[in-house]
Amino acid sequence: MRRLRYGFIVLGLLLCLSTNATASVSVGIGIGLPNVSIGINLPVYPDLRPVPGYPVYYAPNVYGNYFFYDGMYWVFWNDAWYASSWYNGPWALVDPYAVPVYILRVPVRYYREPPPYFRGWGPDRPPRWGQHWGRGWEERRHGWDRWDRNRAPRRAPLPAYQRSYSGDRYPGPDQQRRLHRESYRYEPRNPVVRKHVREVDQRPQGPAPRQERPEMRGPAVAPPGPMHRGPEHERQAPMRVEPRPPQATEPRHEPRMERPERMQERMPERMERMERGGGGERGGGPGRGPDRDEGRGR
């Protein structure tokens, strides 16, 4: 039992370490999810009002937890935070460790659609995020609920230019970035928000969807591949075969050309030996030097 108890303790420590290590890897606002759809769809620009004593706006007429802070819109929906530079998205998921502290400090009463676990919490106090997200989050965001109200930053100006874009005129992501750069000169204070805005501005425009077309055309281009290799194979085959016949036949062809001449030269000698009957006694072959010399001497 003691070993089993120690085993559970070690396993719990490993799980805690792995959780903290994983959380420390990705902290920020995701820019890889440009088309996240959440349960808020605004046909027109919302009515935003300041939260008293906070550098945050909220939307009392939006049935949802909708805020504006530091030049971006923030929504708490389905137990997660999302952010966007335009009032109706597209929305990007925000890591719980990266949510700005002034968003976390907004009192419960300004959540127009609070989740069930908000019940029983003081309406003039911020949500108990540490209780909800766990001890690891509480340790890393230690002191998030303590601040000097006299040193709170000023509210960021609302991007009022977006009031002109609603319904069918609501721009796409590329046009949103262009309009935002041209019409909104506010510089975010929060480092995470500032980093997100910089990465969004540097994201490639226009050609992004076109880059998928070559991949779609890939299967149509693939069949000519083997067709192109066929002629190459046919051209290579003669290159392997043509050099071989000269190498294989030249040594055999030379003796065939010389053999008839030698036989003609030796024919008189053989005839003379056959008439005299001395060819076999000498023991010399028809191709040896002594036969040739004897025939020439006689």
PyMOL commands that set and color helices and strands:
alter all, ss='L'
color gray80, all
select helices_A, chain A and resi 2-25+96-98+101-104+108-110+116-118+129-133+135-140+149-151+160-164+167-169+173-183+191-202+207-210+212-221+224-241+244-276+279-282+289-297
alter helices_A, ss='H'
color red, helices_A
select strands_A, chain A and resi 49-50+57-58+65-69+72-77+80-84+92-94
alter strands_A, ss='S'
color yellow, strands_A
deselect
rebuild
show_as cartoon
